[in-house]
């Protein structure tokens, strides 16, 4: 893909998501109304599974394309399980399972006990439960990582689960699903890590939300006047904006590098680094953005909270920054100090992010 192609996809996503993710649409979703027309528009535009080959129900693009789509979705607080569908579709396709149409939920079990799947005559049965499944009660199918003779990826219909609805701070569905002798549509040995892929897509969405919080903050302090001059003229405000801009640049670069690494092969190192950086930045960015806005930033009518509530929620999903920091520390320690420098310098994160 060329730089021009990147720009065309980015501009297309910006236009479409700006039209779709209106205040009324986001608020309706938070009240529990599934935005079916919004999903149909995104799917018809080929943005639901951009990284899958066309033969597997995708758009024939790359993970780099997926980054562009998810970054824009995070910027606009698009109230759809877009990242989850990309992850679920990838896991199914890699396991040789046909990807169903429509949105997908993903039960990843980061640090939790997974359910068990077993063969019963000619069918598969799923037993167990999953807490806080993003869009679990909305998506018609769920992709779950379950334990059998090995780690299995399981496709199960929504109506096979007992549902306890819930939501995160952003008002997005986070449901508890319980399966008791549930008939799975398909199961196969997993060739991917749902938690890792979930952390990947969240890093892009968080980078987009951070970019939006920065954009709103800059606009507000340029327009708002205090003591006869714009807020942007005060040194303390300028310093806060500089910190915001720094986090915006580093999170976007780290997330983009992780997606580029997915196209090259093993991206575990880059994914962990991206989720750590985005998680650590989320709290700082949200605090500074709200400080820059003052009381205005806390009103329901002003859009800043759509970004900051998602940042506070997403930072803990598919593994928090502390979870991935511990994972990365164990990996580095296992390889030994002699390998640390080569690990860092052989991974062209900066070049990949800027390419």
C-alpha positions in Angstrom: 0.0 0.0 0.0 1.3 3.5 -0.9 1.0 6.7 1.1 -1.7 7.9 -1.3 -3.7 4.7 -0.6 -3.4 5.4 3.2 -4.7 8.9 2.7 -7.6 7.8 0.6 -8.7 5.3 3.2 -8.2 7.7 6.1 -10.2 10.4 4.4 -13.0 8.0 3.5 -13.2 6.7 7.1 -13.2 10.3 8.5 -16.1 11.3 6.2 -18.2 8.2 6.8 -17.7 8.0 10.6 -18.3 11.8 11.0 -21.6 11.3 9.3 -22.6 8.2 11.2 -21.3 8.8 14.8 -23.5 11.8 15.6 -24.3 12.8 19.1 -27.8 11.4 18.8 -26.5 8.1 17.4 -23.9 7.6 20.2 -26.5 8.5 22.9 -29.0 6.1 21.4 -26.5 3.3 21.5 -25.7 4.1 25.2 -29.4 3.6 25.9 -29.2 0.1 24.4 -30.4 0.7 20.9 -28.4 -1.2 18.4 -27.4 1.0 15.4 -28.2 -1.4 12.7 -28.1 1.1 9.9 -24.7 2.3 11.0 -23.3 -1.2 11.0 -24.8 -1.9 7.6 -23.1 1.3 6.2 -19.7 0.3 7.6 -20.0 -3.2 6.4 -21.1 -2.2 2.9 -18.1 0.2 2.8 -15.8 -2.8 3.3 -14.5 -1.6 6.6 -15.6 -4.4 9.0 -12.9 -6.9 8.0 -10.3 -4.9 6.0 -7.4 -7.2 6.8 -8.9 -10.5 5.6 -8.6 -11.8 2.1 -11.7 -11.5 -0.1 -12.0 -15.3 -0.2 -12.5 -15.2 3.6 -15.1 -12.5 3.7 -12.8 -9.5 4.0 -11.7 -6.6 1.8 -8.3 -8.0 0.8 -6.3 -5.4 2.7 -3.7 -5.5 5.4 -3.5 -4.9 9.2 -2.1 -1.5 8.3 -5.5 -0.8 6.7 -7.2 -2.0 9.8 -5.2 0.5 11.9 -6.4 3.4 9.7 -10.0 2.2 10.1 -9.8 1.7 13.9 -7.9 5.0 14.5 -10.7 6.8 12.8 -13.3 4.8 14.7 -11.6 5.8 18.0 -11.5 9.4 17.0 -15.2 9.5 16.3 -16.3 7.2 19.2 -18.0 5.0 16.7 -20.4 2.9 18.7 -19.8 -0.4 17.0 -17.9 -3.6 17.7 -15.5 -2.9 14.9 -12.3 -4.0 16.6 -14.0 -7.1 18.0 -15.3 -8.2 14.6 -11.8 -7.8 13.1 -10.3 -10.0 15.9 -13.1 -12.6 15.8 -13.0 -12.9 12.0 -9.2 -13.2 12.0 -9.3 -16.0 14.7 -12.0 -17.9 12.8 -10.3 -17.6 9.4 -6.9 -18.7 10.8 -8.6 -21.7 12.3 -10.2 -22.6 9.1 -13.8 -21.7 10.2 -16.1 -19.8 7.9 -16.6 -16.2 9.0 -20.3 -15.4 9.4 -21.7 -12.1 8.2 -22.5 -9.3 10.7 -20.7 -8.1 13.9 -18.8 -10.5 16.2 -18.3 -10.5 19.9 -15.0 -11.9 21.4 -14.5 -13.6 24.7 -10.8 -13.4 25.4 -10.4 -14.4 29.1 -7.4 -12.3 29.8 -6.2 -13.6 33.2 -9.5 -15.5 33.7 -10.5 -19.2 33.6 -11.7 -20.0 30.0 -14.7 -22.2 29.4 -14.3 -25.8 28.2 -15.3 -27.2 24.9 -15.8 -30.9 24.2 -16.9 -33.1 21.3 -20.3 -34.7 21.8 -21.1 -37.2 19.0 -20.9 -35.0 15.9 -21.2 -31.7 17.7 -19.2 -29.4 20.0 -20.5 -28.4 23.4 -19.3 -25.3 25.3 -19.5 -25.0 29.1 -18.5 -22.1 31.2 -18.9 -18.3 31.4 -17.3 -15.0 30.4 -17.6 -11.7 32.1 -17.6 -8.3 30.5 -17.7 -9.5 26.9 -17.8 -6.5 24.6 -21.1 -6.4 22.7 -21.8 -10.0 23.9 -25.5 -9.6 24.1 -25.8 -7.7 20.8 -23.6 -9.5 18.2 -25.3 -12.5 16.7 -22.2 -14.7 17.1 -19.5 -14.9 19.7 -15.9 -16.1 19.2 -14.6 -17.7 22.4 -11.2 -19.1 23.2 -11.9 -22.3 25.1 -10.0 -25.2 26.6 -10.2 -28.6 25.1 -7.3 -31.0 24.3 -5.6 -27.7 23.3 -6.7 -24.1 23.2 -9.7 -24.0 20.8 -11.4 -21.2 18.9 -15.2 -21.7 19.2 -18.0 -20.0 17.2 -21.2 -20.0 19.1 -24.5 -18.3 18.4 -25.8 -15.6 20.8 -29.0 -17.5 21.6 -26.9 -20.3 23.1 -25.8 -18.1 26.1 -27.6 -17.0 29.2 -27.1 -13.2 29.2 -26.5 -10.8 32.1 -26.3 -7.3 30.5 -23.7 -4.8 31.6 -21.8 -1.8 30.3 -18.5 0.0 30.7 -18.0 3.6 31.7 -18.5 4.7 28.1 -21.9 3.1 28.0 -20.8 0.3 25.6 -22.3 -3.2 26.2 -20.0 -5.4 28.4 -22.1 -8.5 29.0 -21.7 -11.7 31.0 -22.4 -14.8 28.9 -22.9 -18.3 30.5 -22.9 -21.4 28.4 -24.3 -24.7 29.7 -24.0 -27.6 27.2 -24.2 -24.9 24.5 -24.2 -26.2 20.9 -21.2 -24.6 19.2 -21.4 -23.9 15.5 -17.7 -24.8 15.0 -14.5 -25.4 16.9 -10.9 -25.8 15.8 -7.4 -25.5 17.4 -6.6 -21.8 17.8 -3.8 -20.2 15.8 -4.0 -16.8 17.5 -4.2 -15.1 20.9 -7.5 -13.3 21.4 -6.2 -11.1 24.3 -3.2 -10.1 22.2 -5.3 -9.2 19.2 -7.8 -7.4 21.4 -5.0 -5.3 22.9 -3.9 -4.5 19.3 -7.2 -3.1 18.2 -7.7 -1.2 21.4 -4.4 0.5 21.0 -5.5 1.9 17.6 -8.8 3.0 19.0 -7.2 4.6 22.1 -4.7 6.4 19.8 -7.6 7.8 17.9 -9.5 8.9 21.0 -6.3 10.6 22.3 -6.0 12.5 18.9 -9.6 13.6 19.2 -9.1 14.8 22.8 -6.1 16.8 21.7 -8.0 18.3 18.8 -10.9 19.4 21.0 -8.5 20.9 23.6 -6.6 22.9 21.1 -9.7 24.3 19.5 -11.2 25.2 22.8 -8.2 27.1 24.2 -7.8 29.0 21.0 -11.5 30.1 21.1 -11.9 30.6 24.9 -10.7 34.0 26.3 -9.7 34.7 29.8 -8.4 38.1 31.2 -8.6 39.5 27.7 -6.6 36.9 25.8 -7.1 33.3 24.5 -6.4 30.6 27.0 -3.8 29.3 24.5 -1.7 32.4 25.4 -1.0 31.2 28.9 2.2 29.3 29.4 0.7 26.6 31.7 -2.0 25.8 29.0 0.7 25.6 26.3 2.7 23.2 28.5 -0.4 21.0 28.9 -1.1 21.0 25.2 2.6 20.1 24.5 2.2 17.1 26.8 -1.1 16.1 25.1 0.6 16.4 21.7 3.5 14.3 22.8 1.2 11.5 24.0 -0.8 11.8 20.7 2.3 11.3 18.6 3.8 8.4 20.6 0.6 6.4 21.0 -0.2 6.7 17.3 3.3 5.7 16.4 3.4 2.7 18.7 0.0 1.5 17.6 0.8 1.8 14.0 4.1 0.0 14.5 2.2 -2.9 16.1 -0.2 -3.2 13.1 2.7 -3.1 10.7 4.4 -5.9 12.7 1.2 -8.0 12.3 1.7 -7.8 8.5 5.3 -8.9 8.9 4.5 -11.8 11.3 5.0 -12.1 15.1 3.9 -8.8 16.7 3.7 -9.8 20.3 6.5 -7.4 21.4 5.0 -4.4 19.5 1.5 -5.1 20.7 2.5 -5.2 24.4 4.5 -2.0 24.0 1.6 -0.2 22.2 -1.0 -1.2 24.8 1.4 -0.1 27.6 2.0 3.3 26.1 -1.7 3.8 25.3 -2.8 2.7 28.7 -0.4 5.0 30.5 -1.2 7.9 28.3 -5.0 7.5 28.7 -5.2 8.8 32.2 -2.8 11.7 31.6 -4.5 12.8 28.4 -8.0 12.6 29.9 -6.9 14.6 33.0 -5.2 17.3 30.9 -7.9 17.6 28.4 -10.5 18.1 31.1 -8.3 20.6 32.8 -8.0 22.6 29.6 -11.7 22.7 29.1 -12.7 23.4 32.8 -16.3 22.9 33.6 -17.3 22.8 29.9 -15.5 19.4 29.5 -17.8 17.8 32.0 -21.1 18.7 30.4 -23.1 16.1 28.6 -23.6 18.3 25.5 -19.9 18.8 24.9 -18.3 15.9 23.0 -15.0 15.5 25.1 -16.5 12.9 27.4 -17.1 10.5 24.4 -13.3 10.3 24.1 -12.3 10.4 27.7 -14.9 7.8 29.0 -13.6 5.4 26.3 -10.0 6.0 27.2 -10.8 5.2 30.9 -12.7 2.1 29.8 -10.5 0.8 27.0 -7.2 1.0 29.0 -8.3 -1.9 31.1 -9.8 -4.1 28.4 -7.8 -7.0 26.9 -5.2 -6.5 29.5 -4.3 -3.3 31.3 -1.0 -1.5 30.8 0.3 -3.2 34.0 -0.7 -6.6 32.7 1.2 -6.1 29.5 4.2 -4.5 31.3 4.5 -7.6 33.4 4.2 -9.8 30.3 6.9 -7.8 28.5 9.1 -7.9 31.6 8.9 -11.7 31.8 9.7 -12.0 28.1 12.7 -9.8 28.3 13.9 -11.5 31.5 13.6 -14.9 29.9 15.7 -13.9 26.9 18.4 -12.5 29.1 20.1 -9.1 29.3 22.4 -9.9 26.3 19.4 -10.0 24.0 17.7 -6.7 25.2 19.6 -4.3 23.0 19.1 -6.4 19.9 15.4 -6.8 20.7 15.0 -3.1 20.9 17.2 -2.0 18.0 16.2 -4.8 15.5 12.6 -3.8 15.7 12.1 -0.9 13.3 9.2 0.6 15.3 10.0 4.2 14.4 10.5 3.5 10.7 7.4 1.3 10.5 5.3 4.0 12.2 6.5 6.7 9.9 6.4 4.7 6.7 
